[in-house]
Amino acid sequence: MRKYDSVRCEYNLGRELYGGQSMDGAGAKTYSNIQVERAAAYFAAEVGGVDFTQPIDAETFNEIEKALCEHEILIFRDAEMAAADQIRFGKMFGDLSVHPFTPNSDETPELILFDNTEENPPFGTDIWHSDETFRECPPLATCLRALEVPKV
């Protein structure tokens, strides 16, 4: 199991990230198992070629991890992913966090269900973040899965 801290991605970016990957004409890295397309000028990328309904092999996970370190936000648009798939994927990064202040299910305490409507508005800071920066060692990342996406 991997243990992440605040310098993990910085270390990867500086020493490991570019090893074994080539650059295309636009300066983007090429990957063998996934497709990565920059989504914004400074961070975020859309990733394709990942089947979350099946266990992810180590080589594919390493590419996802490198893409996360490079782009900071990864979008897996229209990916099929059940709650069990999300938990399995998250555990590839390490132990999952159980948020101490947010209501969780007894069956899957690692998952928080945000179900916000006019009748059930988000609580305070849930509007803009879901991290746990109050912890001595906060989680590396948050894995969000949108079940319903409203039109903007």
N, C-alpha and C positions, 0 to 999 in steps of 0.2 A: 504494500500500500504506500502510495506517495504521500509525503508530508510537504505541504506548500507553505511558504511564508512570503513576506512582501518583496523579497528579492528574486524569487524564482523566475519570473518572466524576464526580468532585467538580465539575469545570468544567461538564460536561454538566448535572448536577443543578441547579447554580446559574444557568446562563445559557441553556441550549438545551432542556432536557428538556420543559418545559411549553409551548413554542412550538408552535402548530398543533394542540394536542390539547385536547379538552374534558373536563370533569369530569362524571361522572354523579352521581346523588343521594347515593351512598354515598362519594363522594370518590375513586372510582377513575377512572383515565384511560380514555378510549375510544380505540380504534385502528381504522383503516380495513381493514387486511389481516390482522390476527391477533386472536385472542381471548385476553385475559389475565385470570386470576382469582387473586386473592391466596390463597396457600396457608397462610400463618401470620400472626400478629399484626404482626411487625416486618420480616420479609423472606421471600422465596420466593414464586413464583407459578407456576401452571400455564398453559402457553401452547398454544393450538390454532390450527389453520388454516395450518400450515406443512407443505409437502410437501418433505421432504429428498431425495427421489429425483429431484427436478428442480432446476436452478439457481434460486437465490432472487434475486428482483429487488431493486434498490437500495432501493425504498420499503419493501418488507417487511423487509429487513435493518435499515434505519434504525429501524423500530418494534421489532424484536427487541433491537437495541442499546439503545434507550431503556428498554425493559422491564428489561433486565439491569441498567442503571444504577439504576433505581428499586428493583428487588426483590432484586438481588444474586445470587439463585439462580433459574434458570428450569428448569422441569420440562416436558418434552415427552412426556407420558405416551402410551404405545402408538404412538409415532411410528415409521414405517418408516424405517430408516436403516442402510445398509451402511457398511463401513469407508471406502470411497471417498467416500460422502456426508458422513461425519463429517469427513474431511480437507478436503473442499471447503468445508464450512460453517466449519470452524475457520480456514481461510485467509482468509475474509472479514474476520476481525478483524486479520489481519497474519501475519507469518512464524510458522510453528509451531516449537515447541521440541522438540529431541531430548534426552531425559533421559540424562545421562552415566553414571548408575550403575545403571539398570534395564535388564534384557535387552530388546532390541528386535528386531523382525523386519528382515531385510535388505530386504524388499520395501516395508515401511511403517515406517521407523524412528521416525516421529512418534507411532505408536500403541504403548501399553504394554498388554499383556494381563495382567490380574489374574485368575488362575485358582486361587482358594483353596479348598481342601478340607481335611478332617482330615489327609489324607496330605501335603498341600502347603499348610501354613499361611502366612499373610502374613508377610513379613519386617518385623521391628521396627516402624518408624513407618508402614509401609504400611497398618497397621490404621486409622490416623486421619487421614492426609493424603497428598496426591500433588503438592504444590506444589514449587516450586524457589526458595524464599526465600533460598538461599545465593547466588544469582546477583546480579550488580550490578544488572541490570534484570530482575526476575522476570516470568514471563508474567502477562498480564492475568487469565486465568481458566483453568479446566480444563473440558474437555468430556467428561463421563463417559457411556458408553453401556452399559447393563446388558443382557447377553444372557440371563442366568438370574438371577432374583430369588428368593431363598429366602423361604419363609413365615416371618414373625416371630412 
